[in-house]
Amino acid sequence: MVGKLNYSKWDNLELSDDSDVEVHPNVDKKSFIRWKQRDIHEKRDVRKQDLLNLKAEREINDTLKPMLDEVTKSTIAEGSTFYSREVSRLTAGRAERGNKDGPEGPTSDDMMLSLLLQIKDEESVKGKQGEELDAALVEKLKEHQGKLSERQKEVISNIDKFEQEDKRKITSDGIREGWSSGYVNKEKEEEIASSSKSKGKTKETSIETLNSGSSSAAAPSGQVQKKTGGDDDDDEELPTLLPSVAAFAKLPSCLPNLPLTAASLPPTFNPMRDVKAEPFDIAVQHLSKHKEIIREDTNATDALLVEAFQAQMRGEGALSRKCVEKGLLVQYCNKLGKDGVNLFFQRMRGSGGKAAVVYFNDVLSTYTRIAERCKAIQSEQGSTGESGTGVGEEQIQLVAEDPNTVISFEVPEGPPPEKIELDAELAEKMDVEQVRAVLQQRWDMYQSFPENFRKALESKSLEEVNKILGSMKVEEAEEIVGKLDQAGILNFSSSEVRDETGK
């Protein structure tokens, strides 16, 4: 026997065409229902827009909170010095965009700048100096931290209310497809060349592991095989470099502009200032289009590190370092798990720049090991006469990566003077004796250069400097270039030291 049917769920319908609605005799029932429906839809649209606005505000607050926490923490530690520096950094960033908002309105940096300027102009902060100014800034920052937290709680509460209200009534917006079937014609992914196994006795030339001591990356071992016939031995071949992976390696470098001889970041590196977002954006766009790069069966990291080795042997140092950079990027993403790509790029832009420093130093040290190993191999091949690569004589030359960049030289005129005056900003960081020691060290380094090289520097001609560098042994030239960079004599905005062979 069939039980009684339950129609109670239909009680949640806001309005139906056949509703038992009581209307005035002078009012047409159908017209009344249409008016009622229109009123319901208008209110629903307003509620929907309010909900979207609240969700957008929640996301903005989630972004601003860690930024405000970081500014507050650093201001407590360093005082008004950091506060002024942060305002200058944010102002410069907005000026680079022509003082315009982003495509979707003010960016999070713009909002933070507006808040910092607002705090700076408040009566309780104006006119104060020293420790009083530090205390006033910290107090105001903490006050705004509290306001932001309270507002976020209010926003989340309102979102919950709206969502509960939407669930209370059955509407067309709540309709979901129960089941369906269909065919999706996915874009064909790039085919991965499978590693073929060659049978027979082989003559093997091994490529050594280049950075086995690295905690985070290791260059792969590979074998170049030549079939000679015989026994049934299976050997691995070099990993295949896919076109999408090769294109990934040639994207703009995420590294700051450093000479190829740099084995680590300089002490003056400031991740909050020197890490550029644009190269990372280009890299993540390429990865989103070519997801096969991240797949483990692609062996992209191994392929890129092998290509880095081969590029260095060809004398293409800049390309070699880019291959190392992108190879380690893929490895970091894989190690971070399922959502590794998003996590990696978030950490590069957040965490106060600490993650970026670790990544950049890993790239520089790994590339340095590859360059040193290649140099040793070329030296051995040159001494035995068995290189067979046609590489030619190795030289160190200063070459600008960007054709529009001019490499210049700031030659010291002499030892530091007896009387040194410091501006206010520098005086906060160093005293006179420290500055004198730096200037003396700079002069001593300059005096240690050969006389013909000092004359070339005094001419400030890049051609003359490269001519002298080209006549030196590689080790001596590399040492001199390192001293040029350390002493601040070498001045460039986007340049690298390239290993030009046979030129």
LOGU-78216 format. One record per residue (C-alpha): residue number from 1; residue in one letter; x, y, z. Coordinates in Angstrom, 3 decimals, m for minus. Layout:
<recs>
REC     k   r       east      north         up
REC   NUM   A          X          Y          Z
...
</recs>
This chain:
<recs>
REC     k   r       east      north         up
REC     1   M      0.000      0.000      0.000
REC     2   V      1.457      3.392     m1.057
REC     3   G      2.067      5.811      1.818
REC     4   K      0.934      9.399      1.893
REC     5   L      2.977     11.695     m0.395
REC     6   N      4.807     14.576      1.284
REC     7   Y      4.470     17.899     m0.554
REC     8   S      5.836     20.054      2.279
REC     9   K      9.035     20.986      0.422
REC    10   W      6.986     23.011     m2.050
REC    11   D      6.002     25.302      0.816
REC    12   N      9.379     26.978      0.279
REC    13   L      8.366     28.275     m3.159
REC    14   E      8.233     32.061     m2.990
REC    15   L      5.385     32.337     m5.509
REC    16   S      3.646     30.108     m8.054
REC    17   D      1.354     30.963    m10.938
REC    18   D     m1.351     28.781     m9.433
REC    19   S     m0.957     30.085     m5.883
REC    20   D     m4.159     30.537     m3.959
REC    21   V     m3.736     34.309     m3.664
REC    22   E     m6.509     36.474     m2.309
REC    23   V     m6.671     39.824     m4.155
REC    24   H     m9.092     42.748     m4.246
REC    25   P    m11.997     42.238     m6.645
REC    26   N    m10.894     45.293     m8.649
REC    27   V     m7.358     43.883     m9.130
REC    28   D     m6.629     41.317    m11.794
REC    29   K     m5.116     38.220    m10.171
REC    30   K     m2.636     37.514    m13.025
REC    31   S     m1.392     41.115    m13.011
REC    32   F     m0.981     41.015     m9.244
REC    33   I      1.121     37.820     m9.475
REC    34   R      3.330     39.373    m12.188
REC    35   W      3.891     42.478    m10.026
REC    36   K      4.705     40.289     m7.067
REC    37   Q      7.143     38.227     m9.140
REC    38   R      8.866     41.359    m10.431
REC    39   D      9.273     42.678     m6.879
REC    40   I     10.720     39.345     m5.712
REC    41   H     13.228     39.218     m8.607
REC    42   E     14.335     42.815     m8.066
REC    43   K     14.972     42.206     m4.365
REC    44   R     16.761     38.951     m5.194
REC    45   D     19.063     40.738     m7.680
REC    46   V     19.904     43.414     m5.097
REC    47   R     20.649     40.713     m2.511
REC    48   K     22.816     38.821     m5.009
REC    49   Q     24.842     41.959     m5.815
REC    50   D     25.291     42.734     m2.111
REC    51   L     26.557     39.189     m1.585
REC    52   L     29.080     39.546     m4.424
REC    53   N     30.302     42.853     m2.960
REC    54   L     30.741     41.283      0.475
REC    55   K     32.700     38.329     m0.945
REC    56   A     34.965     40.726     m2.863
REC    57   E     35.543     42.731      0.341
REC    58   R     36.353     39.511      2.221
REC    59   E     39.045     38.627     m0.348
REC    60   I     40.524     42.141     m0.172
REC    61   N     40.637     42.002      3.636
REC    62   D     42.309     38.572      3.483
REC    63   T     45.001     40.141      1.285
REC    64   L     45.429     43.312      3.353
REC    65   K     45.621     41.625      6.773
REC    66   P     49.044     39.921      6.325
REC    67   M     50.397     43.086      4.666
REC    68   L     49.256     45.243      7.594
REC    69   D     50.604     42.690     10.089
REC    70   E     54.003     42.745      8.369
REC    71   V     54.150     46.568      8.327
REC    72   T     53.181     46.697     12.023
REC    73   K     55.772     44.079     12.968
REC    74   S     58.562     45.828     11.026
REC    75   T     57.593     49.267     12.394
REC    76   I     57.796     47.889     15.953
REC    77   A     61.291     46.565     15.148
REC    78   E     62.716     49.481     13.106
REC    79   G     60.454     52.419     13.907
REC    80   S     59.625     55.325     11.610
REC    81   T     62.616     54.528      9.368
REC    82   F     60.904     51.420      8.018
REC    83   Y     57.547     53.222      7.834
REC    84   S     58.995     55.989      5.617
REC    85   R     60.828     53.446      3.478
REC    86   E     57.627     51.433      2.954
REC    87   V     55.678     54.571      1.968
REC    88   S     58.422     55.447     m0.548
REC    89   R     58.383     51.924     m2.008
REC    90   L     54.615     51.872     m2.448
REC    91   T     54.611     55.412     m3.877
REC    92   A     57.287     54.458     m6.419
REC    93   G     55.300     51.357     m7.431
REC    94   R     52.205     53.462     m8.093
REC    95   A     54.256     56.054     m9.980
REC    96   E     55.525     53.308    m12.322
REC    97   R     51.885     52.717    m13.349
REC    98   G     51.393     56.414    m14.026
REC    99   N     49.515     56.907    m10.716
REC   100   K     46.606     54.895    m12.123
REC   101   D     44.504     52.190    m10.507
REC   102   G     44.645     48.587    m11.691
REC   103   P     42.180     47.164    m14.254
REC   104   E     39.809     46.136    m11.433
REC   105   G     40.260     49.248     m9.296
REC   106   P     42.862     50.114     m6.644
REC   107   T     45.361     47.326     m5.973
REC   108   S     46.197     46.016     m2.494
REC   109   D     49.414     48.081     m2.578
REC   110   D     47.373     51.201     m3.398
REC   111   M     45.053     50.533     m0.455
REC   112   M     47.989     49.986      1.885
REC   113   L     49.638     53.215      0.666
REC   114   S     46.392     55.132      1.230
REC   115   L     46.170     53.801      4.804
REC   116   L     49.804     54.630      5.615
REC   117   L     49.411     58.180      4.269
REC   118   Q     46.171     58.568      6.229
REC   119   I     47.921     57.510      9.456
REC   120   K     50.819     59.862      8.716
REC   121   D     48.425     62.837      8.426
REC   122   E     46.500     62.132     11.647
REC   123   E     46.782     64.719     14.429
REC   124   S     48.157     62.204     16.935
REC   125   V     51.105     61.490     14.615
REC   126   K     51.858     64.893     13.065
REC   127   G     54.757     66.852     14.508
REC   128   K     56.221     63.993     16.534
REC   129   Q     59.793     62.760     16.207
REC   130   G     62.031     59.984     17.440
REC   131   E     60.573     57.471     19.870
REC   132   E     57.324     59.427     20.216
REC   133   L     56.752     59.129     16.463
REC   134   D     57.564     55.398     16.542
REC   135   A     55.094     54.808     19.379
REC   136   A     52.352     56.856     17.679
REC   137   L     52.744     54.981     14.391
REC   138   V     52.651     51.577     16.104
REC   139   E     49.575     52.584     18.119
REC   140   K     47.693     53.677     14.986
REC   141   L     48.716     50.573     13.051
REC   142   K     47.470     48.326     15.857
REC   143   E     44.235     50.316     15.973
REC   144   H     43.666     49.713     12.258
REC   145   Q     44.552     46.040     12.706
REC   146   G     41.705     45.779     15.193
REC   147   K     39.306     47.650     12.912
REC   148   L     40.170     45.380      9.996
REC   149   S     39.607     42.239     12.093
REC   150   E     36.247     43.519     13.356
REC   151   R     35.134     44.459      9.853
REC   152   Q     36.151     41.039      8.537
REC   153   K     34.040     39.322     11.212
REC   154   E     31.085     41.529     10.274
REC   155   V     31.532     40.756      6.559
REC   156   I     31.693     36.984      7.153
REC   157   S     28.594     37.156      9.363
REC   158   N     26.647     39.064      6.682
REC   159   I     27.735     36.580      3.997
REC   160   D     26.424     33.703      6.127
REC   161   K     23.085     35.500      6.587
REC   162   F     22.683     36.102      2.847
REC   163   E     23.557     32.493      2.006
REC   164   Q     21.111     31.148      4.602
REC   165   E     18.403     33.433      3.202
REC   166   D     19.065     32.124     m0.319
REC   167   K     18.842     28.509      0.862
REC   168   R     15.548     29.106      2.679
REC   169   K     13.543     29.517     m0.541
REC   170   I     13.399     27.346     m3.665
REC   171   T     14.378     29.488     m6.673
REC   172   S     15.553     28.924    m10.220
REC   173   D     19.097     29.861     m9.085
REC   174   G     19.184     26.724     m6.957
REC   175   I     18.444     24.341     m9.811
REC   176   R     21.303     21.880    m10.387
REC   177   E     21.667     19.177    m13.002
REC   178   G     21.304     15.769    m11.361
REC   179   W     23.085     13.693    m13.973
REC   180   S     24.054     13.984    m17.582
REC   181   S     26.384     12.509    m20.139
REC   182   G     28.348     14.140    m22.863
REC   183   Y     31.597     14.262    m24.767
REC   184   V     34.273     16.878    m24.129
REC   185   N     36.796     17.359    m26.897
REC   186   K     39.848     18.362    m24.877
REC   187   E     42.716     20.232    m26.432
REC   188   K     45.296     17.653    m27.420
REC   189   E     48.264     17.835    m25.092
REC   190   E     51.765     17.742    m26.371
REC   191   E     52.889     14.176    m26.864
REC   192   I     55.734     13.038    m24.699
REC   193   A     58.435     11.129    m26.469
REC   194   S     58.879      7.809    m24.710
REC   195   S     62.364      6.740    m23.813
REC   196   S     63.258      3.935    m26.175
REC   197   K     65.502      1.161    m24.911
REC   198   S     68.244      0.027    m27.202
REC   199   K     69.291     m3.611    m27.174
REC   200   G     72.773     m4.880    m27.773
REC   201   K     76.207     m4.175    m26.415
REC   202   T     76.780     m0.448    m26.084
REC   203   K     79.713      1.854    m25.732
REC   204   E     78.847      4.401    m23.036
REC   205   T     80.092      7.904    m22.262
REC   206   S     78.808      8.992    m18.836
REC   207   I     77.896     12.552    m17.871
REC   208   E     78.688     13.065    m14.197
REC   209   T     76.163     14.304    m11.640
REC   210   L     76.872     18.020    m11.405
REC   211   N     75.426     19.073     m8.071
REC   212   S     75.035     15.944     m5.982
REC   213   G     75.835     17.963     m2.860
REC   214   S     72.790     20.234     m3.241
REC   215   S     70.026     19.702     m0.758
REC   216   S     67.350     20.779     m3.178
REC   217   A     68.412     19.798     m6.662
REC   218   A     70.698     17.447     m8.491
REC   219   A     71.686     17.408    m12.129
REC   220   P     70.713     14.104    m13.700
REC   221   S     73.061     11.449    m14.886
REC   222   G     72.693     10.565    m18.514
REC   223   Q     74.341      8.404    m21.131
REC   224   V     75.191      8.969    m24.755
REC   225   Q     74.937      5.595    m26.442
REC   226   K     76.427      4.197    m29.584
REC   227   K     75.177      0.781    m30.697
REC   228   T     77.863     m1.743    m31.568
REC   229   G     75.833     m4.990    m31.494
REC   230   G     76.171     m7.895    m29.122
REC   231   D     74.512     m8.666    m25.777
REC   232   D     70.996     m7.614    m24.727
REC   233   D     71.719     m4.746    m22.261
REC   234   D     69.090     m2.037    m21.600
REC   235   D     70.414      1.463    m20.786
REC   236   E     68.718      4.805    m20.105
REC   237   E     69.021      7.647    m22.581
REC   238   L     69.156     11.372    m21.890
REC   239   P     65.749     12.866    m20.936
REC   240   T     63.877     14.397    m23.866
REC   241   L     63.629     18.206    m23.954
REC   242   L     60.093     18.984    m25.162
REC   243   P     59.531     22.145    m27.252
REC   244   S     57.293     23.602    m24.525
REC   245   V     60.030     22.985    m21.926
REC   246   A     62.683     24.561    m24.178
REC   247   A     60.430     27.607    m24.667
REC   248   F     59.902     27.769    m20.890
REC   249   A     63.669     27.987    m20.347
REC   250   K     63.942     30.982    m22.708
REC   251   L     61.326     33.083    m20.872
REC   252   P     62.568     36.241    m19.075
REC   253   S     64.690     35.449    m16.044
REC   254   C     63.128     35.851    m12.589
REC   255   L     66.612     36.438    m11.118
REC   256   P     67.829     39.960    m10.337
REC   257   N     70.444     41.349    m12.732
REC   258   L     73.673     39.716    m11.570
REC   259   P     76.899     38.743    m13.362
REC   260   L     77.266     35.082    m14.311
REC   261   T     80.133     34.796    m11.829
REC   262   A     77.788     35.432     m8.864
REC   263   A     77.493     32.302     m6.696
REC   264   S     74.991     33.890     m4.286
REC   265   L     72.920     37.035     m3.819
REC   266   P     74.848     40.174     m2.781
REC   267   P     74.370     41.544      0.779
REC   268   T     72.591     44.596     m0.675
REC   269   F     69.801     42.450     m2.171
REC   270   N     66.366     43.484     m0.868
REC   271   P     63.640     40.983     m1.877
REC   272   M     60.821     43.457     m1.205
REC   273   R     62.402     45.855     m3.700
REC   274   D     64.402     43.731     m6.143
REC   275   V     62.027     40.806     m6.838
REC   276   K     60.030     41.673     m9.967
REC   277   A     56.538     40.208    m10.355
REC   278   E     56.358     40.315    m14.171
REC   279   P     58.755     37.385    m14.952
REC   280   F     56.915     35.198    m12.422
REC   281   D     53.563     36.141    m14.033
REC   282   I     54.883     35.159    m17.487
REC   283   A     56.193     31.841    m16.098
REC   284   V     52.895     30.882    m14.421
REC   285   Q     50.961     31.747    m17.607
REC   286   H     53.233     29.432    m19.613
REC   287   L     52.783     26.625    m17.067
REC   288   S     48.994     27.028    m17.137
REC   289   K     49.030     26.564    m20.932
REC   290   H     51.509     23.657    m20.881
REC   291   K     50.578     21.512    m17.879
REC   292   E     52.696     18.648    m19.210
REC   293   I     55.805     20.522    m17.965
REC   294   I     54.825     19.835    m14.338
REC   295   R     54.029     16.155    m14.903
REC   296   E     56.638     13.864    m13.378
REC   297   D     56.821     11.610    m16.453
REC   298   T     58.013     14.602    m18.506
REC   299   N     61.284     14.765    m16.493
REC   300   A     61.408     18.510    m17.190
REC   301   T     63.883     19.238    m14.371
REC   302   D     66.357     16.592    m15.569
REC   303   A     66.001     17.705    m19.190
REC   304   L     66.583     21.369    m18.290
REC   305   L     69.654     20.634    m16.152
REC   306   V     71.165     18.522    m18.945
REC   307   E     70.440     21.378    m21.383
REC   308   A     72.091     23.786    m18.904
REC   309   F     75.233     21.629    m18.947
REC   310   Q     75.279     21.462    m22.751
REC   311   A     74.610     25.206    m23.144
REC   312   Q     77.492     25.980    m20.777
REC   313   M     79.772     23.718    m22.811
REC   314   R     78.745     25.693    m25.922
REC   315   G     79.643     28.939    m24.157
REC   316   E     76.026     30.118    m23.712
REC   317   G     76.240     31.022    m20.040
REC   318   A     73.086     33.162    m19.907
REC   319   L     70.935     30.385    m21.414
REC   320   S     72.555     27.826    m19.115
REC   321   R     71.613     29.800    m16.001
REC   322   K     68.041     30.259    m17.297
REC   323   C     67.773     26.473    m17.747
REC   324   V     68.938     25.936    m14.159
REC   325   E     66.470     28.556    m12.920
REC   326   K     63.475     27.021    m14.708
REC   327   G     64.543     23.452    m13.893
REC   328   L     64.649     24.169    m10.164
REC   329   L     61.350     26.075    m10.438
REC   330   V     59.654     22.931    m11.784
REC   331   Q     61.300     20.814     m9.084
REC   332   Y     60.117     23.156     m6.304
REC   333   C     56.545     23.066     m7.701
REC   334   N     56.563     19.254     m7.780
REC   335   K     57.871     19.037     m4.208
REC   336   L     55.087     21.306     m2.911
REC   337   G     52.420     18.752     m3.838
REC   338   K     49.160     18.817     m5.765
REC   339   D     48.751     22.615     m5.684
REC   340   G     52.503     23.170     m5.933
REC   341   V     52.422     25.741     m8.746
REC   342   N     50.107     28.130     m6.884
REC   343   L     51.946     27.612     m3.592
REC   344   F     55.349     28.284     m5.182
REC   345   F     54.352     31.573     m6.810
REC   346   Q     52.503     32.727     m3.668
REC   347   R     55.624     32.134     m1.576
REC   348   M     57.829     33.941     m4.081
REC   349   R     55.706     37.073     m3.623
REC   350   G     54.989     36.652      0.090
REC   351   S     56.758     35.552      3.283
REC   352   G     58.783     38.760      3.310
REC   353   G     60.879     37.555      0.366
REC   354   K     62.585     34.768      2.377
REC   355   A     61.417     32.038     m0.021
REC   356   A     62.676     34.026     m3.021
REC   357   V     66.120     34.414     m1.394
REC   358   V     66.374     30.635     m0.820
REC   359   Y     65.300     29.894     m4.402
REC   360   F     67.631     32.461     m6.012
REC   361   N     70.649     31.310     m3.969
REC   362   D     69.918     27.693     m4.932
REC   363   V     69.851     28.677     m8.620
REC   364   L     73.102     30.667     m8.395
REC   365   S     75.007     27.976     m6.477
REC   366   T     73.765     25.192     m8.786
REC   367   Y     74.721     27.145    m11.906
REC   368   T     78.153     27.918    m10.412
REC   369   R     78.798     24.188     m9.905
REC   370   I     77.773     23.471    m13.503
REC   371   A     80.017     26.268    m14.822
REC   372   E     82.997     25.063    m12.773
REC   373   R     82.519     21.456    m13.897
REC   374   C     82.263     22.494    m17.554
REC   375   K     85.400     24.600    m17.208
REC   376   A     87.282     21.617    m15.759
REC   377   I     86.096     19.342    m18.580
REC   378   Q     87.099     21.882    m21.243
REC   379   S     90.481     22.300    m19.582
REC   380   E     91.045     18.530    m19.632
REC   381   Q     89.917     18.299    m23.247
REC   382   G     92.197     21.161    m24.250
REC   383   S     95.241     19.629    m22.553
REC   384   T     94.748     16.183    m24.131
REC   385   G     93.679     17.445    m27.560
REC   386   E     90.581     15.222    m27.496
REC   387   S     87.830     17.777    m27.086
REC   388   G     86.510     17.515    m30.658
REC   389   T     83.948     20.221    m29.905
REC   390   G     85.419     23.089    m31.888
REC   391   V     84.782     25.381    m28.939
REC   392   G     87.866     27.545    m29.351
REC   393   E     89.660     29.677    m26.778
REC   394   E     87.582     30.737    m23.776
REC   395   Q     87.242     34.429    m22.921
REC   396   I     85.443     36.543    m20.350
REC   397   Q     83.635     39.576    m21.759
REC   398   L     81.224     42.132    m20.310
REC   399   V     78.067     42.104    m22.439
REC   400   A     74.736     43.847    m21.740
REC   401   E     71.778     41.448    m21.893
REC   402   D     69.504     44.292    m23.040
REC   403   P     70.813     46.026    m26.211
REC   404   N     69.572     49.362    m24.819
REC   405   T     71.565     49.019    m21.586
REC   406   V     74.864     50.890    m21.295
REC   407   I     77.575     49.393    m19.090
REC   408   S     79.557     52.118    m17.343
REC   409   F     82.407     52.289    m14.844
REC   410   E     82.593     54.450    m11.708
REC   411   V     86.343     54.773    m11.195
REC   412   P     87.476     56.008     m7.737
REC   413   E     89.540     59.193     m7.924
REC   414   G     91.703     58.376     m4.921
REC   415   P     91.748     57.219     m1.300
REC   416   P     88.995     58.505      1.027
REC   417   P     89.337     62.183      2.068
REC   418   E     90.117     63.170      5.658
REC   419   K     86.726     64.834      6.153
REC   420   I     83.621     62.858      5.162
REC   421   E     80.101     64.276      5.440
REC   422   L     77.116     61.899      5.366
REC   423   D     73.540     62.697      4.427
REC   424   A     70.798     61.939      6.958
REC   425   E     69.632     58.682      5.354
REC   426   L     73.132     57.181      5.104
REC   427   A     74.032     58.371      8.607
REC   428   E     71.242     56.209     10.033
REC   429   K     72.821     53.077      8.544
REC   430   M     76.589     53.699      8.793
REC   431   D     78.978     55.927     10.713
REC   432   V     81.868     57.897      9.191
REC   433   E     84.502     55.270      9.989
REC   434   Q     82.510     52.507      8.315
REC   435   V     82.131     54.640      5.185
REC   436   R     85.856     55.433      5.260
REC   437   A     86.670     51.699      5.478
REC   438   V     84.414     50.927      2.498
REC   439   L     85.975     53.708      0.392
REC   440   Q     89.493     52.571      1.345
REC   441   Q     88.678     48.967      0.412
REC   442   R     87.288     50.187     m2.917
REC   443   W     90.484     52.136     m3.632
REC   444   D     92.706     49.197     m2.604
REC   445   M     90.828     46.865     m4.974
REC   446   Y     91.216     49.356     m7.801
REC   447   Q     94.947     49.699     m7.114
REC   448   S     95.321     45.889     m7.213
REC   449   F     94.314     45.811    m10.902
REC   450   P     97.066     45.648    m13.562
REC   451   E     98.137     49.066    m14.866
REC   452   N     96.829     48.459    m18.412
REC   453   F     93.428     47.463    m17.000
REC   454   R     93.293     50.605    m14.811
REC   455   K     93.965     52.719    m17.896
REC   456   A     91.169     50.924    m19.751
REC   457   L     88.801     51.664    m16.848
REC   458   E     89.842     55.324    m16.786
REC   459   S     88.964     55.565    m20.493
REC   460   K     85.461     54.348    m19.513
REC   461   S     85.313     52.479    m22.821
REC   462   L     83.647     49.065    m22.686
REC   463   E     85.541     48.026    m25.814
REC   464   E     88.919     48.797    m24.210
REC   465   V     87.974     46.970    m20.991
REC   466   N     86.823     43.882    m22.925
REC   467   K     90.032     43.946    m24.983
REC   468   I     92.144     43.686    m21.818
REC   469   L     89.827     41.047    m20.298
REC   470   G     90.065     38.995    m23.502
REC   471   S     93.856     38.921    m23.272
REC   472   M     93.785     37.555    m19.713
REC   473   K     93.441     33.994    m18.514
REC   474   V     89.878     33.049    m17.624
REC   475   E     90.609     32.663    m13.886
REC   476   E     92.316     36.068    m13.688
REC   477   A     89.550     37.785    m15.684
REC   478   E     86.824     36.242    m13.510
REC   479   E     88.601     37.398    m10.350
REC   480   I     88.875     40.946    m11.703
REC   481   V     85.213     41.057    m12.757
REC   482   G     84.225     39.856     m9.291
REC   483   K     86.276     42.666     m7.708
REC   484   L     84.725     45.214    m10.103
REC   485   D     81.278     44.189     m8.942
REC   486   Q     82.265     44.015     m5.263
REC   487   A     83.877     47.466     m5.337
REC   488   G     80.887     49.035     m7.081
REC   489   I     82.986     50.084    m10.085
REC   490   L     80.919     48.036    m12.540
REC   491   N     77.605     49.798    m13.085
REC   492   F     74.806     48.243    m15.109
REC   493   S     71.045     47.892    m14.785
REC   494   S     70.388     44.745    m16.831
REC   495   S     73.620     43.053    m17.788
REC   496   E     75.512     39.827    m17.322
REC   497   V     79.054     38.518    m17.645
REC   498   R     78.973     36.168    m20.593
REC   499   D     81.356     33.408    m21.475
REC   500   E     82.016     34.166    m25.154
REC   501   T     83.931     31.396    m26.866
REC   502   G     85.606     31.645    m30.201
REC   503   K     84.838     35.329    m30.656
</recs>
